[in-house]
Amino acid sequence: MASPVISTLGCRLNAYESEAIRELAADVDNLVVVNTCAVTAEAVRKAKQEIRRLRRDHPEATLVVTGCAAQTEPDTFAAMPEVSRIFGNVEKMQPESWRTLELPDLIGATERVRVDDIMSVKETAGHLIDGFGRHRAYVQVQNGCDHRCTFCIIPYGRGNSRSVPAGVVVEQIKRLVGKGFLEVVLTGVDLTSWGADLPGEPKLGDLVLRILRLVPDLARLRISSIDSIEADDRLMEAIATEPKLMPHLHLSLQHGDNLILKRMKRRHSREDAIRFCEEALRLRPGMVFGADIIAGFPTETEQHFENSLKLVEDCSLTFLHVFPYSRRNGTPAARMPQVPGPVIRERAARLRAVGETALARHLAAAVGQTHRILTERADMGRTEAFTEVRFAEPRPEGTILTAAISGHDGTKLLV
């Protein structure tokens, strides 16, 4: 029986869930799954394009559309003749959803669209998967978001924030380490809200320290995108004292101007972001930051945008993830005065150029230094700061090696 064909669009959490779907639907023959993203209108357009492509390639398959875009606008996909079934973000993680596809006699009796109210979901299960590749695993510890940023549709795709209990997380990481994984990445939609719905309201820092204490054989632990304003004291303690916690943080900053941040309904100011980065660097010299920044948010003037450009240097950012603002119906920002499309694209290009300069500066500073590198393939690996390294000669996969950096090519370090 052939393995399901799964196309994953969007974030690492989606990628994690796609691996869980691969196991849940392992017994379903001739199955194609498109796990969609809804973060921008462009993401939805790409999902529809991918559905049409996959239907052409697999004309006889059962084609299931799921993910955030399926959750937020199921009617869009129900109107597509290429689509066989639509599962919401809760339904895609339920074994019974996929069992209906295994048993042909149930298909006619089952609704084509299975998308329930995501806001009614109170728990997130710690789905046990074997990770990605052979050396780095992603572990979902949280899902959903309680915040309502004016540009964001994701809470309506993921629901309210809910956490996987610490004991479940620790046991899964022990299992992954036992299988040979050298690095684990904690992932979620709003990672720093982990624990708020659990007894005693533990913080993300408590979870990090507990993992490092109870799984001593884990070589490297990472945390994915965080909201810096929610970074707790225990997390800062871990940054300062735990060498196995990798010195790389991806920050959900979104903008560099205080007025735009207020209109986005963000909970931090420009000064808060700068203060956090300075403190993290004081506690862990060599810490490297990535960040999400939106270009062209409604009402953004050139002066507002200049503050985002300056934030790259003020926060010592290295890896930029630039989002040209995308209007999403149903969000408050969609009703605000919009910036013209050509201006948005031009500002996004300028922001990316500043990001490329920052990355080149980071790469140049690493030349001549010695780094510990996790080899992901024979020809590439990543440093503790998550910088990609290309090897001139093949290296053993799945090892952590120490090597001197000989140069860079503008995007990767060279060994």
C-alpha positions in Angstrom: 0.0 0.0 0.0 1.4 3.4 -1.0 2.2 6.0 1.6 -0.2 9.1 1.5 1.0 12.0 -0.7 1.1 15.0 1.7 1.7 18.5 0.6 2.5 20.8 3.6 2.1 24.6 3.3 3.0 27.1 6.0 4.5 26.7 9.4 6.6 24.1 11.3 3.5 23.1 13.3 1.7 22.2 10.1 4.8 20.2 9.1 4.7 18.4 12.5 1.0 17.6 12.1 1.5 16.4 8.5 3.8 13.7 9.9 1.1 12.7 12.4 -1.4 12.5 9.5 1.0 10.3 7.7 0.8 7.8 10.5 -3.0 8.2 11.1 -3.7 7.7 7.4 -1.1 5.0 6.8 -3.8 2.4 5.9 -5.6 4.6 3.4 -4.8 3.7 -0.2 -4.5 6.3 -3.0 -4.7 9.3 -0.7 -3.6 12.9 -1.3 -3.6 15.5 1.5 -3.1 19.2 1.2 -2.3 20.7 4.7 -3.0 24.4 4.1 -1.9 27.7 5.6 -4.1 30.8 6.0 -1.5 33.4 7.2 -1.9 35.5 4.0 -4.3 35.7 1.0 -1.3 34.5 -1.1 -1.0 31.4 1.1 -4.7 30.5 0.3 -4.1 31.2 -3.4 -1.0 28.8 -3.4 -3.1 26.2 -1.6 -5.7 26.3 -4.4 -3.0 26.1 -7.0 -1.4 23.1 -5.3 -4.8 21.3 -5.1 -5.3 21.7 -8.8 -1.8 20.4 -9.5 -2.1 17.4 -7.3 -5.5 16.5 -8.8 -3.9 16.5 -12.3 -1.1 14.3 -11.0 -3.5 11.9 -9.1 -6.8 11.9 -10.9 -8.2 8.8 -9.1 -7.1 9.7 -5.6 -9.1 10.8 -2.6 -8.0 14.4 -2.1 -8.4 15.8 1.4 -7.9 19.4 2.2 -7.1 20.4 5.8 -5.2 22.9 7.8 -5.8 26.6 8.7 -7.3 27.7 5.4 -9.7 24.7 5.4 -10.7 25.7 8.9 -11.2 29.4 8.2 -12.8 29.2 4.8 -14.1 25.6 4.1 -16.6 26.9 1.6 -13.8 28.1 -0.7 -12.4 24.5 -1.0 -15.9 22.9 -1.0 -16.5 24.8 -4.2 -13.5 23.2 -5.9 -14.4 20.1 -7.9 -10.9 18.7 -7.3 -11.5 18.3 -3.6 -13.0 15.0 -2.2 -13.1 15.9 1.6 -12.3 18.8 3.9 -11.2 18.3 7.5 -10.7 21.1 10.0 -7.6 21.4 12.2 -9.2 19.3 15.0 -10.6 16.7 12.7 -7.3 16.1 10.9 -5.8 14.9 14.1 -8.6 12.5 14.9 -8.1 8.8 13.9 -11.8 8.4 13.0 -11.6 11.1 10.3 -9.1 8.9 8.4 -10.9 5.7 9.2 -13.9 6.9 7.2 -11.6 7.0 4.2 -10.4 3.4 4.8 -14.0 2.0 4.8 -15.7 2.7 1.5 -19.2 1.9 2.9 -18.9 4.8 5.3 -17.9 7.4 2.8 -21.4 8.0 1.5 -22.7 8.4 5.1 -20.0 10.9 6.2 -20.2 14.6 5.6 -17.9 15.8 2.9 -16.9 18.8 5.1 -15.9 18.0 8.6 -15.0 21.4 10.2 -16.3 22.1 13.7 -16.0 25.1 16.0 -12.3 25.4 16.8 -13.0 27.8 19.6 -14.7 25.1 21.6 -11.5 23.0 21.7 -10.0 22.9 25.2 -7.1 20.5 24.9 -4.1 19.7 22.7 -2.9 16.2 22.5 0.9 15.5 22.4 0.9 13.5 19.1 3.8 11.1 19.1 5.7 11.2 15.9 9.3 10.2 15.0 10.4 13.6 14.0 11.7 15.1 10.8 14.6 13.5 8.9 16.9 11.5 11.2 18.6 14.1 13.4 16.2 16.9 14.4 12.7 16.4 15.8 9.9 19.0 16.3 7.7 18.5 19.4 4.4 20.3 19.6 3.9 21.6 23.1 1.2 24.2 22.4 -1.6 25.1 20.0 -3.9 28.1 19.4 -3.7 31.7 20.5 -5.6 33.9 22.9 -4.4 37.2 21.4 -6.2 39.0 18.6 -3.7 40.9 16.6 -5.6 43.0 14.1 -3.9 41.5 11.0 -4.1 37.9 12.0 -6.6 35.2 11.0 -4.7 32.3 12.7 -6.6 32.2 16.0 -9.7 31.4 13.9 -7.8 28.6 12.3 -6.2 27.2 15.5 -8.5 28.2 18.3 -7.6 29.4 21.8 -4.3 28.6 23.4 -3.9 25.2 24.9 -0.9 23.3 26.2 0.5 19.8 26.2 1.3 18.8 29.8 5.0 18.8 30.7 5.0 15.2 31.6 3.8 14.2 28.1 6.4 16.5 26.5 9.2 15.0 28.6 8.2 11.4 27.8 8.0 12.2 24.1 11.5 13.8 24.1 12.9 10.8 26.0 11.5 8.6 23.3 13.0 10.7 20.5 16.4 10.8 22.1 16.2 7.0 22.5 15.6 6.8 18.8 18.8 8.7 18.1 17.6 12.3 17.7 20.3 14.8 18.6 18.2 18.0 18.6 14.6 18.7 19.6 12.7 21.9 18.7 9.7 22.9 20.8 7.0 24.3 18.6 3.5 25.9 18.9 1.4 28.8 17.6 2.1 31.1 20.6 4.8 29.2 22.4 5.3 31.6 25.3 1.7 31.2 26.3 2.5 27.5 27.2 1.2 26.5 30.6 -1.4 29.3 31.2 -4.2 26.7 31.0 -2.4 24.0 33.1 -2.6 23.5 36.9 -0.3 26.0 38.6 0.1 28.0 35.4 3.8 27.0 34.7 5.8 29.1 32.3 7.8 28.1 29.2 11.0 28.5 31.1 9.8 25.9 33.6 9.2 23.5 30.8 12.6 24.1 29.2 14.5 23.6 32.5 12.4 20.5 33.3 13.3 19.0 29.9 17.0 19.7 30.3 17.0 18.2 33.9 14.9 15.1 33.1 16.4 14.3 29.7 20.1 14.6 30.3 21.1 12.7 27.1 19.4 15.3 24.9 22.3 17.1 23.1 20.5 20.2 21.9 17.2 21.9 22.6 15.7 24.7 20.6 12.6 26.9 21.1 10.9 28.2 18.0 9.2 31.5 17.5 8.4 33.4 20.7 6.7 36.6 21.8 9.5 38.4 23.6 7.2 40.4 25.8 6.0 37.0 27.4 9.5 35.7 28.0 9.5 34.7 31.7 12.3 34.9 34.3 12.9 31.1 34.2 13.3 31.2 30.4 15.9 34.0 30.8 17.6 31.9 33.5 17.8 29.0 31.0 19.2 31.3 28.3 21.9 32.4 30.8 22.8 29.0 32.3 22.0 26.1 30.0 24.5 25.5 27.2 22.2 22.8 25.7 19.6 25.5 25.0 20.7 26.7 21.6 21.6 30.4 21.2 19.0 31.3 18.6 15.6 32.9 19.1 13.1 33.7 16.4 11.0 36.7 17.6 7.5 37.7 16.7 8.2 41.5 16.4 6.0 42.4 13.4 7.0 46.1 13.3 9.4 48.7 14.6 7.1 51.7 15.1 5.1 52.1 18.2 2.0 53.6 16.6 1.8 50.7 14.1 2.4 48.2 16.9 -0.7 49.7 18.7 -2.8 49.5 15.6 -1.6 45.9 15.2 -2.8 45.3 18.8 0.6 44.0 19.7 1.5 43.9 23.4 5.0 45.2 23.2 6.6 48.5 22.2 9.7 49.1 20.1 11.6 49.8 23.3 10.5 46.5 24.8 11.9 44.6 21.8 15.2 46.4 22.0 15.4 45.9 25.8 14.7 42.1 25.4 17.4 41.6 22.8 20.0 43.6 24.8 19.2 41.5 27.9 19.3 38.2 26.1 22.7 39.2 24.6 24.0 40.2 28.0 22.9 36.8 29.4 24.2 34.8 26.4 26.8 36.6 24.4 26.6 35.3 20.8 22.8 34.9 20.9 21.4 35.2 17.3 18.0 36.6 16.6 15.5 36.0 13.8 12.3 38.0 13.5 9.0 38.3 11.7 8.4 41.8 10.3 5.4 43.0 8.3 5.9 45.6 5.5 3.1 47.8 4.4 0.6 47.4 7.3 -2.4 49.7 6.8 -1.7 53.4 7.6 2.1 52.7 7.5 3.9 55.9 6.4 7.5 56.0 5.1 8.6 57.2 8.6 6.8 54.3 10.3 8.5 51.9 7.9 11.9 53.5 8.5 11.5 52.5 12.1 11.2 48.9 11.0 14.4 49.2 9.0 16.2 50.6 12.0 14.9 47.9 14.2 17.1 45.4 12.4 20.2 47.1 13.7 18.7 48.2 17.1 17.7 44.6 17.9 20.8 43.0 16.3 18.6 40.9 14.0 20.2 38.3 11.7 17.5 36.2 10.1 14.5 38.2 8.8 11.2 36.7 7.7 9.6 39.5 5.8 5.8 39.4 5.2 4.3 41.9 2.7 1.0 42.8 4.4 -1.8 40.7 3.1 -5.4 41.8 3.7 -7.5 39.1 5.3 -11.2 39.5 5.4 -12.7 39.2 8.8 -9.7 41.0 10.5 -9.9 44.6 11.9 -6.9 45.6 9.8 -8.8 44.8 6.6 -11.1 47.8 7.5 -8.2 50.2 7.9 -6.9 52.5 5.2 -4.7 50.2 3.0 -1.2 50.9 1.7 -1.0 50.5 -2.2 0.3 47.2 -3.4 3.3 48.5 -5.2 4.4 50.4 -2.1 4.0 47.3 0.0 6.1 45.3 -2.4 8.8 48.0 -2.6 9.1 48.3 1.2 9.2 44.5 1.6 12.1 44.4 -1.0 14.0 47.1 1.0 13.5 45.3 4.2 14.7 42.0 2.7 17.8 43.9 1.4 18.6 45.1 4.9 18.1 41.6 6.2 20.5 40.2 3.6 23.1 42.8 4.7 22.6 41.7 8.3 23.0 38.1 7.4 26.2 38.8 5.4 27.6 40.6 8.4 26.8 37.6 10.7 28.4 35.2 8.2 31.5 37.3 7.8 32.0 37.5 11.6 31.9 33.7 11.8 34.8 33.1 9.4 37.8 31.8 11.2 35.8 30.8 14.3 35.2 27.2 15.4 31.6 26.0 15.6 29.8 22.9 16.7 27.7 21.7 13.8 24.9 19.2 13.6 25.3 17.4 10.3 21.9 17.0 8.6 23.2 15.6 5.3 26.6 14.6 4.1 27.0 18.1 2.5 25.3 20.4 5.0 24.7 21.1 8.7 23.7 23.8 11.1 25.6 25.6 13.9 24.2 26.1 17.4 22.9 29.5 16.1 21.0 27.7 13.3 23.3 29.1 10.6 23.5 26.8 7.6 26.9 25.3 6.8 28.0 23.7 3.5 30.8 21.1 3.6 33.4 21.0 0.9 33.9 17.2 1.7 31.2 14.8 2.8 30.8 14.4 6.5 29.1 11.6 8.5 25.3 12.3 8.9 23.8 12.6 12.3 26.8 13.7 14.2 27.8 16.9 16.1 31.3 17.9 14.9 33.6 20.8 15.7 35.0 22.6 12.7 36.6 25.9 11.7 34.6 28.2 9.3 36.7 28.9 6.2 34.4 31.3 4.5 30.8 32.0 3.3 28.8 32.4 0.1 26.5 35.1 1.2 23.8 32.8 2.6 25.8 29.9 4.1 29.0 29.3 6.0 31.6 27.1 4.4 33.7 24.4 6.0 
